[in-house]
Amino acid sequence: MTATASTWTPTKVLVADLEEGLGDVSLVAPDGLVFGEAWVVIRRGGTATGMVTIDLQEGLAVADIEARVRAELARRAAGVQLGEPPADVQRSSRPDCQLPAFTVVVCSTFERFAELCACVVSVFGCDYPRVEVLVVDNRPAADLEQHQALRSLAPDVRIVHEGGRGLSVARNRGLSMCTTELIAYTDDDIHVDRHWLRSLGSTFLDVPQACCVTGLVLPNDLTTEAQHLFEAFYGGFNRTFELTTYGPGKPKPDQLYPYAAGRFGTGANMAFRTAALRDLGGFDDALGAGTLAKGGEDLAIFASVVLAGGTLVVQPSAITSHRHRTTRKELLSRVQSYGSGLTAMLTALIVQEPRHAARIAWRVPPALRLLVRSRSGTVARRDVGIRIPRQLYLRQALGMALGPMSYFRSRRDIRRRQGGDAR
């Protein structure tokens, strides 16, 4: 699996908050690799407004990058008085006393312990007045020494062991223990921006009918071909810099809505009104990492919110960063798992409500047309300078083919472990 007729360059990913600057930024990777370009997300007045690409091969310093970002924002917001965010990107300013309390749930098997610790520390570093962090240890047996090591870094963290297999089981355990109005989920390989919770909490106040709010997921950095391919293949987790609301009274974006649930966000950056998530029954235990279905639990809950008449908001100012897998083997495994999770999610919706079968079948032709366009390169993002190899499409297709049966096998596996009817 090699890139054809294309090149890629090591890429630094930054968030330039024009009130705070870039701070202490290294333009050299820990292994000594020199970054050739920077993707810089522009944030002003607490609001992410877009992203620019800056060539670092010119030997730029951090101050030069900040100057170019400011010039780009000035170009976009021509005519706006310097020092004030453009009117169309202003976000409501909420005093701390108005912000509802959050519980942040991080589910982990503790296999990436250093990353888990960094994730938890970043959540506690958020600029938010009332937050509880709950780590769900999702492995058969807990390691109390690791629990203690995590508490030494973050003394206020709550840790609970959930031996039931699968990410959905762990997410539901966190939901059962939540006592706050809002609940947020992120993954143990995620680093959250310090304004993450404030952006999520403010959005729930600004859009009182919202049941779910998702945010922007950036790559940490892109230093390998596999990471660039992941970013190109998934379009930056369907990255957008426009606040978008889905639900009653909102126009349908395309023929695949709402079953192409990837547009709604990802489980690495999602928040809910706790009561609304409980009303939906939480997450499907037969979906998610750690199950035979491999994934899809986040897609299923997003689709369920909209199908139940709820409102979902995509808030790009709620920023997290994700460490993409670095090797080709990990990339292929992840692509197949995502493909399996997608069709397993669709199967789950049909099992819960058979009327979805006809609606999904009606959307198969436009979905196939979209797949063909993607394969021809007319949809895949080109800004990463890399062409998607055929093997990724084949592994995705394999996962999609296996997804429905994997979901039924996962349901049967759960029933067997619970001692119930395995039919």
Backbone torsions as a table, in degrees:
resi	resn	phi	psi	omega
1	MET	NA	101.6	-179.9
2	THR	-127.1	155.7	176.2
3	ALA	-73.9	136.7	-177.6
4	THR	-116.8	139.1	176.1
5	ALA	51.4	36.3	-179.1
6	SER	-159.2	164.2	177.7
7	THR	-133.4	164.7	175.5
8	TRP	-139.9	159.2	-179.9
9	THR	-133.2	144.9	176.8
10	PRO	-55.2	129.7	-170.4
11	THR	-121.8	128.7	173.8
12	LYS	-91.0	135.5	179.5
13	VAL	-113.4	125.8	-174.0
14	LEU	-133.1	155.9	169.3
15	VAL	-115.9	118.0	-179.1
16	ALA	-101.7	99.0	174.3
17	ASP	-87.4	115.0	-170.7
18	LEU	-71.9	-10.3	172.2
19	GLU	-88.7	-23.8	-174.0
20	GLU	-112.0	-18.8	-176.1
21	GLY	77.2	-177.3	-178.6
22	LEU	-84.8	-21.5	-178.6
23	GLY	74.5	-151.0	-177.2
24	ASP	-85.4	99.9	-176.2
25	VAL	-119.9	131.8	174.9
26	SER	-100.6	133.4	178.4
27	LEU	-98.4	17.1	175.3
28	VAL	-126.4	130.5	-179.4
29	ALA	-69.0	159.0	-179.0
30	PRO	-56.1	-29.3	179.8
31	ASP	-86.4	9.1	178.2
32	GLY	90.7	-3.2	179.1
33	LEU	-67.4	132.8	-179.2
34	VAL	-93.3	127.7	179.8
35	PHE	-72.0	136.3	-179.3
36	GLY	-93.8	-21.7	178.1
37	GLU	-150.8	166.3	177.6
38	ALA	-129.3	134.9	168.3
39	TRP	-98.5	119.1	-174.3
40	VAL	-118.3	115.0	174.0
41	VAL	-81.0	126.6	-178.8
42	ILE	-91.6	126.2	177.1
43	ARG	-128.0	133.4	179.4
44	ARG	-146.0	135.0	-176.7
45	GLY	63.0	28.7	-179.7
46	GLY	80.2	2.4	-174.5
47	THR	-117.7	129.2	174.5
48	ALA	-76.8	126.7	-174.3
49	THR	-112.5	-12.3	-179.2
50	GLY	160.3	-175.9	-178.3
51	MET	-136.7	140.4	176.8
52	VAL	-122.5	152.2	176.6
53	THR	-106.4	129.7	-176.9
54	ILE	-123.1	129.8	179.0
55	ASP	-75.6	119.9	-179.2
56	LEU	-94.2	-3.9	-179.4
57	GLN	-71.9	-6.2	176.5
58	GLU	-83.9	2.8	179.2
59	GLY	74.2	36.6	-177.1
60	LEU	-71.7	147.9	170.4
61	ALA	-95.3	169.2	-179.5
62	VAL	-58.6	-40.8	179.1
63	ALA	-61.2	-35.5	178.0
64	ASP	-66.6	-38.5	178.9
65	ILE	-64.2	-45.9	179.1
66	GLU	-60.0	-40.3	-179.3
67	ALA	-63.9	-40.3	-179.8
68	ARG	-68.9	-36.7	178.4
69	VAL	-65.4	-43.9	179.2
70	ARG	-62.8	-38.8	178.8
71	ALA	-64.8	-38.7	179.2
72	GLU	-66.7	-42.2	178.8
73	LEU	-65.7	-38.8	178.0
74	ALA	-62.6	-37.4	178.3
75	ARG	-64.6	-41.1	-178.5
76	ARG	-71.1	-32.1	-175.4
77	ALA	-112.7	43.6	-178.3
78	ALA	-57.0	135.4	178.1
79	GLY	93.8	-7.4	178.8
80	VAL	-91.5	136.2	-177.5
81	GLN	-58.5	132.9	-178.2
82	LEU	-56.9	136.4	177.6
83	GLY	95.4	-8.2	178.6
84	GLU	-115.4	136.0	177.4
85	PRO	-67.7	145.4	176.5
86	PRO	-54.7	148.2	-176.0
87	ALA	-59.3	-33.0	-175.8
88	ASP	-79.0	-6.0	177.3
89	VAL	-116.5	3.9	179.6
90	GLN	-68.3	139.0	177.7
91	ARG	-112.0	144.4	-179.2
92	SER	-61.5	137.1	179.4
93	SER	-94.2	118.9	-176.5
94	ARG	-110.9	129.5	175.1
95	PRO	-66.8	153.9	-176.7
96	ASP	-56.2	-35.2	-175.8
97	CYS	-65.8	-20.2	-179.9
98	GLN	-88.5	-20.3	-173.6
99	LEU	-73.3	127.8	-178.9
100	PRO	-72.5	154.2	-178.6
101	ALA	-70.1	146.1	-179.0
102	PHE	-119.3	143.0	161.5
103	THR	-112.0	124.5	177.4
104	VAL	-103.5	122.0	-177.5
105	VAL	-105.4	125.4	176.1
106	VAL	-118.6	113.8	179.8
107	CYS	-96.1	134.9	-173.7
108	SER	-152.8	147.7	169.5
109	THR	-94.7	4.5	178.6
110	PHE	63.7	14.7	176.5
111	GLU	-72.2	-30.4	176.8
112	ARG	-108.6	67.6	-169.7
113	PHE	-64.1	-42.3	-179.1
114	ALA	-62.9	-40.8	178.7
115	GLU	-68.3	-38.3	176.6
116	LEU	-59.1	-45.8	179.8
117	CYS	-60.7	-44.0	179.6
118	ALA	-63.6	-37.9	178.5
119	CYS	-62.7	-49.4	-177.5
120	VAL	-62.4	-43.3	178.9
121	VAL	-61.1	-39.2	-179.9
122	SER	-67.3	-34.5	178.0
123	VAL	-66.7	-44.4	177.5
124	PHE	-65.1	-21.1	178.6
125	GLY	-83.0	0.9	-179.5
126	CYS	-66.8	147.3	176.1
127	ASP	-82.7	79.6	-176.8
128	TYR	-150.1	137.1	-170.0
129	PRO	-75.0	-35.9	-173.7
130	ARG	-133.5	103.5	-178.4
131	VAL	-143.2	135.8	172.9
132	GLU	-115.6	136.1	-179.8
133	VAL	-111.5	123.9	-179.0
134	LEU	-118.9	118.2	175.9
135	VAL	-99.6	123.3	178.0
136	VAL	-100.0	112.7	179.2
137	ASP	-80.7	105.0	-171.7
138	ASN	-106.3	68.1	175.5
139	ARG	-142.0	161.3	-174.0
140	PRO	-56.2	-39.6	-178.7
141	ALA	-133.8	136.1	-178.0
142	ALA	-80.8	150.8	174.3
143	ASP	-109.2	103.0	-174.6
144	LEU	-66.2	-27.0	177.4
145	GLU	-66.5	-39.7	176.2
146	GLN	-67.3	-37.5	175.9
147	HIS	-58.2	-45.2	-178.5
148	GLN	-66.8	-37.5	178.8
149	ALA	-64.1	-38.7	177.8
150	LEU	-67.3	-41.8	179.0
151	ARG	-64.6	-28.6	179.3
152	SER	-67.6	-28.2	177.1
153	LEU	-86.0	-34.3	-177.7
154	ALA	-135.7	84.5	-172.6
155	PRO	-58.6	-26.5	-176.0
156	ASP	-88.6	-0.3	-177.5
157	VAL	-70.0	141.1	171.4
158	ARG	-98.7	136.4	179.9
159	ILE	-126.0	128.9	178.1
160	VAL	-130.1	142.3	179.2
161	HIS	-95.2	131.8	175.1
162	GLU	-129.0	103.3	-175.5
163	GLY	-79.0	-12.0	177.4
164	GLY	-64.6	136.6	-171.8
165	ARG	-77.4	137.0	172.0
166	GLY	113.2	146.7	-177.0
167	LEU	-65.5	-36.7	-179.9
168	SER	-64.6	-39.7	177.1
169	VAL	-59.5	-43.5	179.4
170	ALA	-66.5	-42.3	178.6
171	ARG	-62.0	-41.4	180.0
172	ASN	-68.2	-32.2	175.6
173	ARG	-63.6	-42.4	176.4
174	GLY	-61.9	-39.9	178.7
175	LEU	-63.7	-39.5	-178.6
176	SER	-66.4	-24.8	-177.3
177	MET	-97.6	-2.7	-176.2
178	CYS	-75.7	132.6	178.3
179	THR	-118.0	6.6	-177.5
180	THR	-103.5	164.9	-178.6
181	GLU	-66.6	-34.9	-177.7
182	LEU	-118.3	147.6	177.2
183	ILE	-132.9	133.6	178.8
184	ALA	-121.7	149.8	178.2
185	TYR	-124.8	140.7	169.4
186	THR	-145.7	171.5	-175.8
187	ASP	-102.4	163.2	-174.9
188	ASP	-75.8	-6.1	175.3
189	ASP	-107.7	26.2	-177.9
190	ILE	-113.1	143.7	169.5
191	HIS	-114.8	127.6	-176.1
192	VAL	-98.4	142.9	174.7
193	ASP	-67.5	150.1	-174.0
194	ARG	-69.3	-17.4	176.3
195	HIS	-95.5	6.6	-173.6
196	TRP	-56.2	-55.5	-176.7
197	LEU	-67.7	-35.9	179.1
198	ARG	-64.1	-38.8	177.7
199	SER	-65.7	-42.9	178.8
200	LEU	-65.4	-49.4	-177.7
201	GLY	-62.5	-40.8	178.8
202	SER	-65.1	-34.5	-180.0
203	THR	-66.8	-40.1	176.7
204	PHE	-61.8	-32.9	177.2
205	LEU	-75.8	-39.2	-178.8
206	ASP	-71.0	-31.1	-180.0
207	VAL	-120.9	80.1	-171.9
208	PRO	-61.8	-20.6	178.9
209	GLN	-84.9	-4.0	-177.2
210	ALA	-66.5	130.4	172.7
211	CYS	-93.7	-29.9	-174.2
212	CYS	-142.5	140.7	174.2
213	VAL	-130.5	129.4	175.3
214	THR	-115.7	166.4	-175.7
215	GLY	-132.6	-168.7	-175.3
216	LEU	-89.7	135.2	176.4
217	VAL	-117.2	116.1	177.3
218	LEU	-101.3	156.0	168.6
219	PRO	-73.6	149.1	174.4
220	ASN	-58.7	-61.2	172.4
221	ASP	-155.2	166.2	178.8
222	LEU	-121.6	103.0	-174.5
223	THR	-119.9	-2.7	178.1
224	THR	-131.6	161.6	177.9
225	GLU	-61.6	-39.7	-179.1
226	ALA	-60.5	-39.5	179.1
227	GLN	-67.2	-40.6	176.4
228	HIS	-63.7	-41.2	179.7
229	LEU	-64.7	-41.1	177.4
230	PHE	-60.4	-45.7	-178.8
231	GLU	-63.4	-40.4	179.9
232	ALA	-70.7	-41.0	-174.4
233	PHE	-66.9	-39.4	-177.9
234	TYR	-101.1	8.7	173.5
235	GLY	58.7	34.5	-179.6
236	GLY	64.8	43.4	-177.8
237	PHE	52.6	43.8	-179.9
238	ASN	54.6	50.2	-173.3
239	ARG	-65.7	134.6	174.6
240	THR	-141.5	151.3	177.8
241	PHE	-112.4	16.0	175.8
242	GLU	-110.6	128.1	174.8
243	LEU	-61.7	125.1	-174.1
244	THR	-127.0	134.7	-179.9
245	THR	-116.6	130.5	177.0
246	TYR	-116.1	139.8	177.5
247	GLY	147.8	-162.8	-176.8
248	PRO	-57.6	133.6	177.7
249	GLY	82.5	-3.9	-180.0
250	LYS	-99.0	143.6	-179.5
251	PRO	-66.4	146.3	176.8
252	LYS	-77.2	127.5	-173.7
253	PRO	-69.1	-29.5	179.8
254	ASP	-165.8	-177.5	-176.4
255	GLN	-69.1	-22.7	-176.4
256	LEU	-82.9	-12.8	-177.8
257	TYR	-64.5	137.4	0.6
258	PRO	-100.6	16.9	-172.3
259	TYR	-80.5	-20.9	172.1
260	ALA	-83.5	72.2	-166.8
261	ALA	-72.7	-7.3	178.6
262	GLY	-62.3	-23.5	179.2
263	ARG	-66.2	-20.9	-174.7
264	PHE	-80.7	-18.1	-178.8
265	GLY	135.0	-158.2	-177.6
266	THR	-145.7	156.7	-178.7
267	GLY	-65.3	-12.2	177.9
268	ALA	-74.3	-10.6	-176.3
269	ASN	-156.4	81.6	-178.7
270	MET	-147.6	148.0	180.0
271	ALA	-141.2	153.8	-175.5
272	PHE	-140.8	156.2	160.7
273	ARG	-71.9	124.7	-172.6
274	THR	-56.3	-43.4	-178.5
275	ALA	-63.8	-39.3	-179.8
276	ALA	-65.9	-41.0	179.2
277	LEU	-65.4	-38.8	176.8
278	ARG	-66.5	-37.3	178.0
279	ASP	-61.9	-32.1	178.7
280	LEU	-79.4	-5.9	179.9
281	GLY	88.3	9.6	180.0
282	GLY	72.5	-154.1	-175.2
283	PHE	-94.3	149.5	179.0
284	ASP	-73.6	117.3	-176.5
285	ASP	-61.9	-20.1	-178.5
286	ALA	-86.3	-1.4	178.9
287	LEU	-113.7	158.8	173.3
288	GLY	110.2	162.6	175.8
289	ALA	-56.2	142.8	-178.6
290	GLY	91.6	-7.7	174.7
291	THR	-108.4	171.1	178.2
292	LEU	-69.0	-19.6	177.6
293	ALA	-77.2	-18.2	174.0
294	LYS	78.4	-27.4	-176.7
295	GLY	-176.4	-160.0	172.7
296	GLY	92.4	-6.0	-176.2
297	GLU	-68.3	-33.3	178.0
298	ASP	-72.9	-41.1	177.5
299	LEU	-61.3	-40.0	-178.4
300	ALA	-64.9	-41.1	-177.4
301	ILE	-72.9	-33.6	176.3
302	PHE	-63.6	-47.9	179.1
303	ALA	-61.3	-38.1	-179.4
304	SER	-64.7	-38.4	178.1
305	VAL	-58.0	-49.8	-176.1
306	VAL	-70.7	-42.5	-179.0
307	LEU	-65.0	-26.9	178.4
308	ALA	-84.5	3.5	179.5
309	GLY	88.2	13.4	179.4
310	GLY	-87.3	173.2	-179.2
311	THR	-112.0	131.7	177.7
312	LEU	-120.6	134.1	-177.8
313	VAL	-119.6	131.5	172.2
314	VAL	-97.8	114.2	-175.5
315	GLN	-112.1	100.2	-175.8
316	PRO	-68.0	-14.1	179.3
317	SER	-79.6	-10.0	174.8
318	ALA	-89.3	95.5	-165.8
319	ILE	-105.2	133.6	167.9
320	THR	-130.2	164.1	176.5
321	SER	-127.3	144.3	-172.1
322	HIS	-122.5	138.2	175.6
323	ARG	-87.7	101.3	177.0
324	HIS	-63.5	147.8	178.6
325	ARG	-62.7	144.4	-167.6
326	THR	-95.1	-19.3	-173.5
327	THR	-108.8	159.7	178.8
328	ARG	-64.8	-38.7	179.4
329	LYS	-61.1	-45.1	178.6
330	GLU	-64.6	-38.6	179.7
331	LEU	-62.4	-47.9	-179.1
332	LEU	-62.3	-40.7	178.7
333	SER	-63.7	-42.1	-179.3
334	ARG	-66.3	-41.8	179.7
335	VAL	-62.7	-42.6	179.2
336	GLN	-65.9	-39.3	178.6
337	SER	-63.9	-41.1	178.6
338	TYR	-64.3	-40.1	177.8
339	GLY	-63.2	-43.5	177.9
340	SER	-63.5	-42.5	-179.2
341	GLY	-63.0	-35.5	-179.6
342	LEU	-63.2	-53.1	-177.1
343	THR	-75.1	-26.4	173.3
344	ALA	-65.3	-38.8	177.4
345	MET	-62.9	-44.9	178.4
346	LEU	-62.4	-39.0	177.5
347	THR	-63.7	-40.5	179.3
348	ALA	-61.7	-41.1	179.0
349	LEU	-62.9	-40.0	179.7
350	ILE	-67.4	-40.6	178.7
351	VAL	-61.3	-41.6	-178.6
352	GLN	-72.9	-33.6	-178.6
353	GLU	-148.9	99.2	-174.1
354	PRO	-56.7	-22.0	-179.2
355	ARG	-61.4	-20.2	179.4
356	HIS	-68.2	-21.7	-176.6
357	ALA	-59.0	-49.3	-179.3
358	ALA	-66.4	-38.7	-178.6
359	ARG	-66.7	-39.4	178.6
360	ILE	-69.9	-41.6	179.3
361	ALA	-59.5	-37.9	179.6
362	TRP	-65.0	-24.2	-178.2
363	ARG	-93.6	-1.9	-178.8
364	VAL	-62.7	-47.6	-179.7
365	PRO	-56.1	-49.5	178.4
366	PRO	-65.0	-29.8	177.6
367	ALA	-66.0	-40.9	178.6
368	LEU	-65.9	-39.6	177.6
369	ARG	-62.2	-39.8	178.0
370	LEU	-64.1	-39.3	179.7
371	LEU	-64.1	-41.6	179.1
372	VAL	-64.3	-43.2	177.7
373	ARG	-62.1	-40.2	178.8
374	SER	-63.3	-41.0	-178.3
375	ARG	-65.5	-31.0	-178.9
376	SER	-81.7	-5.5	177.5
377	GLY	89.8	8.0	-178.5
378	THR	-86.1	-11.3	-179.7
379	VAL	-114.0	-39.8	-176.2
380	ALA	-58.8	140.9	179.8
381	ARG	-64.2	138.4	-178.1
382	ARG	-105.4	-7.5	-172.7
383	ASP	-70.8	-10.7	175.2
384	VAL	-86.7	-3.1	175.4
385	GLY	66.1	35.3	-176.7
386	ILE	-145.7	140.5	-179.8
387	ARG	-95.9	140.3	-176.5
388	ILE	-75.7	122.3	177.7
389	PRO	-72.2	153.4	-176.1
390	ARG	-61.1	-31.1	-175.5
391	GLN	-60.5	-32.1	178.8
392	LEU	-66.9	-41.9	177.9
393	TYR	-63.8	-39.1	-179.9
394	LEU	-66.0	-41.3	179.4
395	ARG	-69.1	-35.8	175.5
396	GLN	-63.6	-44.4	179.5
397	ALA	-63.1	-39.2	177.6
398	LEU	-61.4	-46.0	177.9
399	GLY	-60.4	-42.5	179.8
400	MET	-63.9	-37.4	178.8
401	ALA	-66.9	-34.6	-177.5
402	LEU	-84.3	-17.5	-172.5
403	GLY	-55.8	-50.6	-177.8
404	PRO	-59.4	-48.3	179.1
405	MET	-65.1	-36.8	178.7
406	SER	-61.9	-36.5	178.5
407	TYR	-65.0	-44.9	179.1
408	PHE	-65.5	-37.3	176.3
409	ARG	-64.8	-37.3	178.7
410	SER	-65.6	-42.4	176.7
411	ARG	-61.2	-43.2	179.9
412	ARG	-65.0	-39.0	179.2
413	ASP	-62.6	-40.6	179.4
414	ILE	-64.3	-44.2	-179.5
415	ARG	-62.9	-39.5	178.9
416	ARG	-63.8	-43.7	-179.1
417	ARG	-68.7	-26.9	178.5
418	GLN	-89.9	-3.8	177.9
419	GLY	77.9	20.9	-177.8
420	GLY	-98.9	-164.7	-179.7
421	ASP	-70.5	122.5	-176.0
422	ALA	-96.4	9.4	-178.4
423	ARG	-68.4	NA	NA
